[in-house]
Amino acid sequence: MSQIALQYEALERTPISEAPFRHVVVPNFVREEDLQTLINLMPEMRSGGSFPPEGLKLHPTVKALTKELQGPRLKKIVAEKFGLDIESAPSMLTLRGRTREKDGRIHRDSEAKLVTILLYLNPESAAWSAQEGCLRLLNGPDNLEDYDVEVKPAHGTLLIFPNGPKTWHGHRQYVGPRYTIQLNYMATNNKARYELRRHRLSALFKRLSFAR
């Protein structure tokens, strides 16, 4: 397998949900028949945190997927669906392979990130059924149980939302493997440029670490 067939048409058909903030959830954006193969090809990430793809040894299929996600087709659909002017917005993509005790605390993403896109690459799990590690879209910053939507991080599900002052999210504590690809369309201000520079430095550091 050299190419994963992403379900763009399903994204185009799925309406925007307004509560608790504008977002769209697309199950099986990666089809089930492709998902397990892709999971088996994901790089081992023994530590938590985000890894730029340049800092990992990626299988060609995974590398092709990261390039496809950063391509023009997804950006065009997101721009049209949410009415955003992001044609010139730089993209920043990271991968996560493990979730730590401290992960999942209530937060909003940085103002430098105009749009957050999360692609979950995990099989079904008893943890997800127990609501551990399932991302919650919250009504406010104070209570993890005050949520409108809970997204199970499985089945190739895609979640997209433009960032804003009320885009609070988080999840119940979960420690263990939890594969996520995160793509952000970035602003072009100083803060965004700083985050992109830090992203590139992180990729260099992690690439050198893996080379040892």
MIDOSE-1310 file (N, C-alpha, C; in nm, 2 decimals, decimal comma, always signed):
residues 212
msqi	+0,09/-0,12/+0,00/+0,00/+0,00/+0,00/+0,09/+0,12/+0,00; +0,07/+0,21/-0,09/+0,15/+0,34/-0,10/+0,06/+0,46/-0,08; -0,07/+0,45/-0,09/-0,15/+0,57/-0,07/-0,28/+0,53/+0,00; -0,31/+0,61/+0,10/-0,44/+0,60/+0,17/-0,55/+0,68/+0,11
alqy	-0,66/+0,62/+0,07/-0,77/+0,69/+0,01/-0,85/+0,77/+0,11; -0,83/+0,89/+0,13/-0,91/+0,97/+0,22/-1,05/+1,00/+0,17; -1,14/+1,01/+0,26/-1,28/+1,02/+0,22/-1,33/+1,17/+0,22; -1,27/+1,24/+0,12/-1,30/+1,38/+0,11/-1,45/+1,41/+0,08
eale	-1,51/+1,32/+0,01/-1,66/+1,34/-0,02/-1,74/+1,34/+0,10; -1,70/+1,25/+0,20/-1,77/+1,24/+0,33/-1,76/+1,37/+0,40; -1,64/+1,43/+0,40/-1,62/+1,56/+0,46/-1,70/+1,67/+0,40; -1,71/+1,67/+0,27/-1,79/+1,77/+0,20/-1,94/+1,75/+0,23
rtpi	-1,99/+1,63/+0,25/-2,13/+1,61/+0,28/-2,17/+1,64/+0,42; -2,07/+1,63/+0,51/-2,10/+1,64/+0,66/-2,13/+1,79/+0,69; -2,25/+1,82/+0,75/-2,28/+1,96/+0,79/-2,20/+2,00/+0,91; -2,18/+2,13/+0,92/-2,11/+2,19/+1,04/-2,21/+2,18/+1,16
seap	-2,16/+2,14/+1,27/-2,23/+2,15/+1,40/-2,19/+2,28/+1,47; -2,29/+2,34/+1,53/-2,26/+2,47/+1,59/-2,23/+2,47/+1,74; -2,27/+2,36/+1,81/-2,26/+2,36/+1,95/-2,15/+2,26/+1,99; -2,06/+2,29/+2,09/-2,06/+2,42/+2,16/-1,99/+2,53/+2,09
frhv	-1,92/+2,49/+1,97/-1,86/+2,59/+1,88/-1,86/+2,52/+1,74; -1,83/+2,59/+1,64/-1,84/+2,54/+1,51/-1,73/+2,43/+1,49; -1,78/+2,31/+1,44/-1,69/+2,20/+1,41/-1,76/+2,10/+1,32; -1,67/+2,01/+1,27/-1,73/+1,90/+1,19/-1,65/+1,77/+1,23
vvpn	-1,73/+1,66/+1,25/-1,67/+1,53/+1,28/-1,71/+1,44/+1,17; -1,60/+1,37/+1,12/-1,62/+1,28/+1,00/-1,57/+1,14/+1,04; -1,65/+1,05/+1,09/-1,60/+0,91/+1,11/-1,55/+0,85/+0,98; -1,45/+0,76/+0,99/-1,40/+0,68/+0,88/-1,35/+0,77/+0,76
fvre	-1,29/+0,88/+0,80/-1,22/+0,96/+0,70/-1,11/+0,88/+0,64; -1,05/+0,80/+0,73/-0,97/+0,68/+0,68/-1,05/+0,56/+0,70; -1,07/+0,49/+0,59/-1,16/+0,37/+0,59/-1,11/+0,26/+0,68; -1,20/+0,19/+0,74/-1,17/+0,08/+0,83/-1,07/-0,02/+0,76
edlq	-1,09/-0,05/+0,63/-1,01/-0,15/+0,56/-0,86/-0,10/+0,55; -0,84/+0,04/+0,56/-0,71/+0,09/+0,55/-0,65/+0,12/+0,69; -0,74/+0,13/+0,79/-0,69/+0,18/+0,92/-0,59/+0,09/+0,99; -0,62/-0,04/+0,99/-0,53/-0,13/+1,07/-0,39/-0,13/+1,00
tlin	-0,39/-0,14/+0,87/-0,26/-0,13/+0,80/-0,19/-0,01/+0,83; -0,25/+0,10/+0,83/-0,19/+0,23/+0,86/-0,14/+0,23/+1,01; -0,22/+0,18/+1,10/-0,18/+0,17/+1,24/-0,05/+0,09/+1,25; -0,04/-0,02/+1,18/+0,08/-0,10/+1,19/+0,20/-0,03/+1,13
lmpe	+0,18/+0,07/+1,05/+0,30/+0,14/+0,99/+0,34/+0,26/+1,06; +0,26/+0,30/+1,16/+0,29/+0,42/+1,23/+0,42/+0,41/+1,31; +0,50/+0,52/+1,32/+0,63/+0,51/+1,39/+0,61/+0,49/+1,54; +0,70/+0,42/+1,60/+0,70/+0,40/+1,75/+0,74/+0,53/+1,81
mrsg	+0,65/+0,58/+1,90/+0,68/+0,70/+1,98/+0,67/+0,67/+2,13; +0,78/+0,64/+2,19/+0,78/+0,59/+2,33/+0,75/+0,70/+2,43; +0,77/+0,82/+2,39/+0,74/+0,93/+2,48/+0,62/+1,01/+2,43; +0,56/+1,09/+2,52/+0,45/+1,17/+2,49/+0,49/+1,29/+2,41
gsfp	+0,40/+1,38/+2,39/+0,43/+1,51/+2,32/+0,41/+1,49/+2,17; +0,43/+1,60/+2,10/+0,41/+1,61/+1,96/+0,55/+1,60/+1,88; +0,54/+1,52/+1,77/+0,66/+1,50/+1,69/+0,63/+1,56/+1,55; +0,72/+1,65/+1,50/+0,71/+1,69/+1,36/+0,74/+1,57/+1,27
pegl	+0,68/+1,55/+1,15/+0,71/+1,43/+1,07/+0,86/+1,43/+1,03; +0,92/+1,55/+1,02/+1,06/+1,55/+0,98/+1,15/+1,49/+1,09; +1,10/+1,48/+1,21/+1,18/+1,43/+1,32/+1,16/+1,28/+1,35; +1,08/+1,21/+1,26/+1,05/+1,07/+1,27/+1,10/+0,99/+1,15
klhp	+1,12/+0,87/+1,16/+1,15/+0,78/+1,05/+1,01/+0,72/+1,01; +0,96/+0,78/+0,90/+0,82/+0,74/+0,86/+0,83/+0,64/+0,75; +0,74/+0,54/+0,75/+0,71/+0,45/+0,64/+0,66/+0,54/+0,52; +0,70/+0,50/+0,40/+0,65/+0,58/+0,29/+0,50/+0,61/+0,28
tvka	+0,42/+0,51/+0,33/+0,28/+0,53/+0,33/+0,24/+0,64/+0,43; +0,30/+0,64/+0,54/+0,27/+0,74/+0,64/+0,32/+0,88/+0,60; +0,43/+0,88/+0,54/+0,49/+1,00/+0,48/+0,40/+1,06/+0,38; +0,35/+0,97/+0,29/+0,25/+1,02/+0,18/+0,13/+1,07/+0,24
ltke	+0,08/+1,01/+0,35/-0,04/+1,06/+0,42/-0,02/+1,20/+0,48; +0,09/+1,22/+0,54/+0,12/+1,36/+0,60/+0,13/+1,46/+0,49; +0,19/+1,43/+0,37/+0,19/+1,52/+0,26/+0,06/+1,55/+0,20; -0,02/+1,44/+0,19/-0,16/+1,46/+0,14/-0,24/+1,55/+0,23
lqgp	-0,23/+1,53/+0,36/-0,31/+1,61/+0,45/-0,27/+1,76/+0,44; -0,15/+1,79/+0,41/-0,10/+1,93/+0,39/-0,12/+1,98/+0,25; -0,19/+1,91/+0,17/-0,21/+1,95/+0,03/-0,33/+2,04/+0,01; -0,35/+2,08/-0,11/-0,45/+2,18/-0,14/-0,59/+2,14/-0,13
rlkk	-0,62/+2,01/-0,15/-0,76/+1,96/-0,15/-0,83/+1,98/-0,02; -0,76/+1,93/+0,09/-0,82/+1,95/+0,22/-0,84/+2,09/+0,26; -0,73/+2,17/+0,23/-0,74/+2,32/+0,27/-0,86/+2,38/+0,20; -0,88/+2,35/+0,07/-0,99/+2,41/-0,01/-1,12/+2,38/+0,05
ivae	-1,14/+2,25/+0,09/-1,27/+2,21/+0,15/-1,29/+2,28/+0,28; -1,19/+2,29/+0,36/-1,20/+2,35/+0,49/-1,24/+2,50/+0,47; -1,17/+2,57/+0,38/-1,19/+2,71/+0,36/-1,34/+2,73/+0,31; -1,38/+2,65/+0,22/-1,52/+2,67/+0,17/-1,62/+2,63/+0,27
kfgl	-1,60/+2,53/+0,35/-1,70/+2,48/+0,44/-1,72/+2,58/+0,56; -1,61/+2,64/+0,60/-1,62/+2,73/+0,72/-1,61/+2,88/+0,68; -1,60/+2,91/+0,55/-1,60/+3,04/+0,50/-1,47/+3,12/+0,55; -1,36/+3,05/+0,53/-1,23/+3,11/+0,58/-1,14/+3,14/+0,46
dies	-1,06/+3,25/+0,49/-0,96/+3,29/+0,39/-0,82/+3,24/+0,44; -0,79/+3,11/+0,40/-0,67/+3,05/+0,45/-0,58/+3,00/+0,34; -0,60/+3,06/+0,22/-0,52/+3,02/+0,10/-0,37/+3,03/+0,13; -0,33/+3,14/+0,19/-0,19/+3,17/+0,21/-0,14/+3,13/+0,35
apsm	-0,23/+3,06/+0,43/-0,19/+3,02/+0,56/-0,09/+2,91/+0,56; +0,02/+2,92/+0,63/+0,11/+2,81/+0,64/+0,05/+2,70/+0,72; +0,09/+2,58/+0,70/+0,04/+2,46/+0,77/+0,15/+2,41/+0,86; +0,11/+2,35/+0,97/+0,20/+2,29/+1,07/+0,14/+2,15/+1,11
ltlr	+0,21/+2,05/+1,09/+0,16/+1,91/+1,11/+0,25/+1,84/+1,22; +0,19/+1,77/+1,31/+0,26/+1,69/+1,41/+0,19/+1,56/+1,43; +0,27/+1,47/+1,49/+0,21/+1,34/+1,52/+0,23/+1,31/+1,67; +0,13/+1,24/+1,73/+0,14/+1,20/+1,86/+0,11/+1,05/+1,87
grtr	+0,19/+0,98/+1,96/+0,17/+0,84/+1,97/+0,13/+0,79/+2,10; +0,15/+0,87/+2,20/+0,12/+0,83/+2,34/+0,06/+0,95/+2,42; -0,03/+0,92/+2,51/-0,09/+1,02/+2,59/-0,04/+1,00/+2,74; -0,01/+1,11/+2,80/+0,05/+1,11/+2,94/-0,05/+1,15/+3,04
ekdg	-0,02/+1,14/+3,16/-0,11/+1,18/+3,27/-0,15/+1,32/+3,26; -0,06/+1,41/+3,22/-0,08/+1,55/+3,22/-0,16/+1,60/+3,09; -0,17/+1,51/+3,00/-0,24/+1,55/+2,87/-0,39/+1,55/+2,89; -0,46/+1,63/+2,81/-0,60/+1,63/+2,81/-0,66/+1,74/+2,90
rihr	-0,58/+1,82/+2,97/-0,63/+1,92/+3,05/-0,71/+2,03/+2,96; -0,81/+2,09/+3,02/-0,89/+2,19/+2,95/-0,80/+2,30/+2,89; -0,82/+2,33/+2,76/-0,74/+2,43/+2,70/-0,81/+2,48/+2,57; -0,76/+2,59/+2,52/-0,78/+2,63/+2,39/-0,65/+2,63/+2,32
dsea	-0,65/+2,61/+2,19/-0,53/+2,61/+2,11/-0,48/+2,75/+2,10; -0,35/+2,77/+2,07/-0,29/+2,90/+2,05/-0,36/+2,98/+1,95; -0,36/+3,11/+1,97/-0,42/+3,21/+1,88/-0,35/+3,21/+1,74; -0,23/+3,16/+1,74/-0,15/+3,15/+1,62/-0,21/+3,04/+1,53
klvt	-0,29/+2,95/+1,58/-0,35/+2,84/+1,50/-0,49/+2,88/+1,46; -0,51/+2,91/+1,33/-0,64/+2,95/+1,28/-0,74/+2,84/+1,28; -0,69/+2,72/+1,25/-0,78/+2,60/+1,24/-0,70/+2,48/+1,30; -0,78/+2,40/+1,37/-0,72/+2,27/+1,42/-0,79/+2,15/+1,35
illy	-0,71/+2,06/+1,30/-0,76/+1,94/+1,23/-0,69/+1,82/+1,30; -0,77/+1,73/+1,35/-0,73/+1,61/+1,42/-0,77/+1,49/+1,35; -0,68/+1,40/+1,32/-0,71/+1,27/+1,26/-0,67/+1,16/+1,35; -0,77/+1,08/+1,40/-0,74/+0,98/+1,50/-0,72/+0,84/+1,43
lnpe	-0,61/+0,77/+1,46/-0,57/+0,65/+1,40/-0,55/+0,54/+1,50; -0,66/+0,50/+1,56/-0,66/+0,40/+1,67/-0,77/+0,30/+1,65; -0,75/+0,18/+1,69/-0,86/+0,08/+1,69/-0,96/+0,10/+1,80; -1,07/+0,03/+1,80/-1,16/+0,03/+1,91/-1,09/-0,01/+2,04
saaw	-1,13/+0,05/+2,16/-1,06/+0,02/+2,28/-1,16/+0,03/+2,40; -1,14/-0,05/+2,50/-1,22/-0,04/+2,62/-1,20/+0,09/+2,69; -1,08/+0,16/+2,67/-1,06/+0,29/+2,73/-1,16/+0,39/+2,66; -1,18/+0,38/+2,53/-1,27/+0,48/+2,47/-1,41/+0,45/+2,52
saqe	-1,45/+0,33/+2,53/-1,58/+0,30/+2,58/-1,60/+0,35/+2,72; -1,49/+0,36/+2,80/-1,50/+0,41/+2,94/-1,48/+0,56/+2,94; -1,48/+0,62/+2,82/-1,47/+0,77/+2,80/-1,33/+0,82/+2,84; -1,23/+0,74/+2,85/-1,10/+0,78/+2,87/-1,03/+0,82/+2,74
gclr	-0,97/+0,94/+2,73/-0,90/+0,97/+2,61/-0,99/+1,02/+2,50; -1,12/+1,03/+2,52/-1,21/+1,08/+2,42/-1,22/+1,23/+2,43; -1,20/+1,30/+2,32/-1,19/+1,44/+2,32/-1,33/+1,50/+2,34; -1,34/+1,59/+2,44/-1,47/+1,66/+2,46/-1,46/+1,81/+2,42
llng	-1,56/+1,85/+2,35/-1,58/+1,99/+2,31/-1,67/+2,05/+2,42; -1,61/+2,15/+2,49/-1,67/+2,19/+2,61/-1,75/+2,32/+2,60; -1,84/+2,34/+2,69/-1,91/+2,47/+2,70/-1,84/+2,58/+2,77; -1,73/+2,55/+2,84/-1,65/+2,65/+2,91/-1,52/+2,59/+2,96
pdnl	-1,44/+2,68/+3,03/-1,31/+2,64/+3,07/-1,30/+2,57/+3,21; -1,41/+2,54/+3,27/-1,41/+2,51/+3,41/-1,44/+2,36/+3,45; -1,51/+2,30/+3,36/-1,57/+2,17/+3,39/-1,56/+2,07/+3,28; -1,48/+1,97/+3,29/-1,46/+1,87/+3,19/-1,59/+1,79/+3,16
edyd	-1,68/+1,79/+3,26/-1,81/+1,71/+3,24/-1,92/+1,80/+3,17; -1,89/+1,92/+3,15/-1,98/+2,01/+3,08/-1,95/+2,02/+2,93; -1,99/+1,92/+2,86/-1,95/+1,91/+2,72/-2,08/+1,88/+2,63; -2,07/+1,92/+2,51/-2,17/+1,90/+2,41/-2,14/+1,78/+2,32
vevk	-2,01/+1,76/+2,29/-1,97/+1,66/+2,20/-1,85/+1,58/+2,25; -1,85/+1,45/+2,24/-1,74/+1,37/+2,27/-1,70/+1,29/+2,15; -1,57/+1,30/+2,12/-1,52/+1,24/+2,00/-1,43/+1,12/+2,03; -1,47/+1,00/+1,99/-1,39/+0,88/+2,02/-1,27/+0,89/+1,93
pahg	-1,14/+0,87/+1,98/-1,02/+0,88/+1,90/-0,99/+0,75/+1,82; -1,09/+0,71/+1,75/-1,08/+0,58/+1,68/-1,15/+0,58/+1,54; -1,13/+0,47/+1,47/-1,20/+0,45/+1,34/-1,17/+0,56/+1,23; -1,05/+0,61/+1,24/-1,01/+0,71/+1,13/-1,09/+0,83/+1,13
tlli	-1,14/+0,87/+1,25/-1,23/+0,99/+1,26/-1,15/+1,12/+1,25; -1,21/+1,21/+1,17/-1,15/+1,35/+1,15/-1,23/+1,45/+1,22; -1,17/+1,54/+1,30/-1,23/+1,65/+1,37/-1,17/+1,78/+1,32; -1,25/+1,88/+1,28/-1,20/+2,01/+1,24/-1,28/+2,12/+1,31
fpng	-1,20/+2,22/+1,36/-1,27/+2,34/+1,41/-1,18/+2,46/+1,40; -1,24/+2,57/+1,35/-1,16/+2,70/+1,36/-1,15/+2,74/+1,50; -1,03/+2,79/+1,54/-1,00/+2,83/+1,68/-1,07/+2,96/+1,71; -1,10/+2,98/+1,83/-1,16/+3,11/+1,88/-1,16/+3,12/+2,03
pktw	-1,22/+3,22/+2,08/-1,21/+3,24/+2,23/-1,29/+3,14/+2,31; -1,38/+3,06/+2,25/-1,46/+2,97/+2,32/-1,44/+2,82/+2,28; -1,33/+2,80/+2,21/-1,31/+2,66/+2,17/-1,23/+2,58/+2,27; -1,29/+2,56/+2,39/-1,24/+2,48/+2,49/-1,26/+2,34/+2,47
hghr	-1,15/+2,26/+2,50/-1,16/+2,11/+2,48/-1,06/+2,04/+2,57; -1,08/+1,91/+2,59/-1,00/+1,83/+2,68/-1,05/+1,69/+2,68; -0,98/+1,61/+2,76/-1,03/+1,47/+2,77/-1,00/+1,42/+2,91; -1,07/+1,32/+2,95/-1,04/+1,25/+3,08/-0,90/+1,18/+3,07
qyvg	-0,84/+1,17/+3,18/-0,71/+1,11/+3,18/-0,70/+0,98/+3,12; -0,60/+0,96/+3,03/-0,57/+0,83/+2,97/-0,42/+0,83/+2,95; -0,36/+0,72/+2,99/-0,22/+0,69/+2,97/-0,20/+0,57/+2,88; -0,13/+0,59/+2,77/-0,11/+0,48/+2,68/-0,10/+0,52/+2,54
pryt	-0,10/+0,43/+2,45/-0,09/+0,46/+2,30/-0,22/+0,53/+2,25; -0,20/+0,63/+2,18/-0,32/+0,71/+2,12/-0,26/+0,79/+2,00; -0,28/+0,73/+1,89/-0,22/+0,79/+1,77/-0,31/+0,91/+1,71; -0,25/+1,02/+1,69/-0,32/+1,14/+1,64/-0,23/+1,21/+1,54
iqln	-0,28/+1,25/+1,43/-0,21/+1,35/+1,35/-0,29/+1,48/+1,36; -0,21/+1,58/+1,40/-0,27/+1,72/+1,41/-0,21/+1,81/+1,30; -0,30/+1,87/+1,23/-0,27/+1,97/+1,13/-0,33/+2,10/+1,17; -0,25/+2,21/+1,17/-0,30/+2,34/+1,19/-0,27/+2,43/+1,07
ymat	-0,37/+2,52/+1,04/-0,34/+2,63/+0,95/-0,31/+2,75/+1,03; -0,20/+2,81/+1,01/-0,14/+2,91/+1,10/-0,16/+3,05/+1,05; -0,17/+3,14/+1,14/-0,17/+3,28/+1,11/-0,03/+3,32/+1,06; -0,01/+3,45/+1,02/+0,12/+3,50/+0,97/+0,18/+3,60/+1,06
nnka	+0,13/+3,61/+1,19/+0,18/+3,72/+1,28/+0,31/+3,67/+1,34; +0,36/+3,75/+1,43/+0,49/+3,71/+1,50/+0,48/+3,59/+1,58; +0,36/+3,57/+1,65/+0,35/+3,46/+1,74/+0,34/+3,33/+1,65; +0,28/+3,34/+1,54/+0,27/+3,22/+1,45/+0,41/+3,19/+1,39
ryel	+0,48/+3,29/+1,35/+0,62/+3,27/+1,30/+0,71/+3,21/+1,41; +0,69/+3,25/+1,53/+0,77/+3,19/+1,64/+0,73/+3,04/+1,66; +0,60/+3,01/+1,65/+0,57/+2,87/+1,67/+0,62/+2,78/+1,55; +0,62/+2,84/+1,43/+0,67/+2,76/+1,32/+0,82/+2,74/+1,33
rrhr	+0,89/+2,84/+1,38/+1,04/+2,83/+1,40/+1,06/+2,72/+1,50; +0,99/+2,72/+1,61/+1,00/+2,62/+1,72/+0,97/+2,48/+1,66; +0,87/+2,48/+1,58/+0,84/+2,35/+1,51/+0,96/+2,29/+1,43; +1,02/+2,38/+1,35/+1,13/+2,34/+1,27/+1,25/+2,30/+1,36
lsal	+1,28/+2,37/+1,47/+1,39/+2,33/+1,56/+1,36/+2,20/+1,63; +1,23/+2,18/+1,66/+1,20/+2,05/+1,73/+1,22/+1,94/+1,63; +1,18/+1,96/+1,50/+1,21/+1,85/+1,40/+1,35/+1,82/+1,39; +1,44/+1,92/+1,39/+1,58/+1,90/+1,38/+1,64/+1,83/+1,50
fkrl	+1,59/+1,87/+1,62/+1,64/+1,81/+1,74/+1,60/+1,66/+1,75; +1,48/+1,63/+1,71/+1,43/+1,49/+1,72/+1,49/+1,41/+1,61; +1,51/+1,47/+1,49/+1,58/+1,39/+1,39/+1,72/+1,35/+1,43; +1,79/+1,44/+1,49/+1,93/+1,41/+1,54/+1,92/+1,31/+1,65
sfar	+1,82/+1,31/+1,74/+1,81/+1,22/+1,85/+1,79/+1,08/+1,79; +1,70/+1,06/+1,69/+1,67/+0,93/+1,63/+1,79/+0,88/+1,56; +1,88/+0,97/+1,51/+2,00/+0,93/+1,43/+2,11/+0,87/+1,52; +2,10/+0,89/+1,65/+2,21/+0,84/+1,74/+2,21/+0,69/+1,75
